[in-house]
């Protein structure tokens, strides 16, 4: 990769559409645009106002008499552009062939085809964005829910970077004090152990608060793996159909109708739920049904949320107790279903027998025909169970493992520093640990990140971004 090259790529998805956008970035962006674009008002590209769209004829290099398309074009001069370099864009009519023809002429005019993520990589290297903000670009593109989109937008707008910068500044202030005291002992007193402990513990609280957002952030970005479990004929497939508002799963009175996992997605409370209807768990199943039960158990263990469906019109059975035991430690909402019939168990009885909090037990009625009861309450309970106050308060959540791992590394180094301070170790040893904390925090924003990590991050981007 040669970062001084001028690069070009199609920035919009492949396929037919109203508009396709081609992007050019680099020192020759304006020259290349001038070779393939002629303004209808005949004004040279060099005299165009920056960041203002101009109606153009697009044509092969220096062949204005052979127009390919009529398009809008714009030049965004450095440093006020996405990449920090001169950037030009051509907004032509959409279509696979048309956009690729124009791209071919841009390459013939001197541009190089951009590599995946190279535009955003240049923005990062030119100081226009941090590494975590660059990752937020992909999160924004891949967002599958309202809250996932909102969280990515907060990160892109610098909410996470601001928190990390504030932490780094506090640590740098402490290391500067330690360094000054070591260099000028007659003029600068070292910080007291008590002052140092208070600062380090407050920093630990702030880092831990960020780490605690990862589980929520991951679910906002990837969706909530929600597995519907229960013994046969308790209403699992009916629940799936009701939540989807469509007849997706086959519903019969015959036990074992569902033999494989059925997966669909719905939006609940601004989140995407990846709903999985699973085979009813029971003993004595035939070979094929047992395969479905085994798959149900596997998904149950991986689930972010389990909807445990119980037939409230019958006494609890051995399978109900076995499922409850397997769900220990998981996020669970137990649904007392078929409450349109005479109930055999109450919420309190189910909570005591299955060792679940009463707050996690809801009443529902999902008949084969007619309106379901309790579904709005279920959707509200899901939202309250999954969303933290941090999300509702508008704070950003970590959403990828790289950022979490870097913060975990920072926390480990900080705990070493706290232990060193408590043990009255020399301040120069404490200084080394704090430098490790700074380095790990810098990995999140990209200030101290290794080249191979940068390659890995931008390698996940699409060409044109």
Buried (B, 14 or more C-beta within 10 A) or exposed (E): EEEEBBBBBBBBEEEEEEEBBBBBBBEBBBBBBBBBBBBEEEEEBEEBEBEEBBEBBBBBEEEBEEBBBEBBBBBBBBEEBBBBBBBBBBBBBBBEEBBBBBBEBBBEBBBBBBBBBBBBBBBBBBEBBBBBBBBBBBBBEEBBBBBBBBBBBBBBEBBBBEBBBEBBEBBEEBBEBBBBBBEEEEEBEBBEBEEBBEBBEEBBEBBEEBBEBBBBBBBBBBBBBBBBBBBBBBBBBBBBBBBBEEEBBEBEEEEBBBBBBBBBBBBBBBBBBBBBBBBBBBEEBEEEBBBBBEBBBEBBEEBBBBBBBBBBBBEBBEBBEBBBEBBEEBBBBBBBBBBBEEBBBBBEBBBEBBEBEEEBBBBBBBBEEEEBBBBEEBBEBBBEBBBBEBBEEEBBBBBBEBBBBBBBBBBBBBBBBBEBBEEEBEBEBBBBBBBBBBBBBBBBBBBBBEEEBBEEBBEEBEBBB
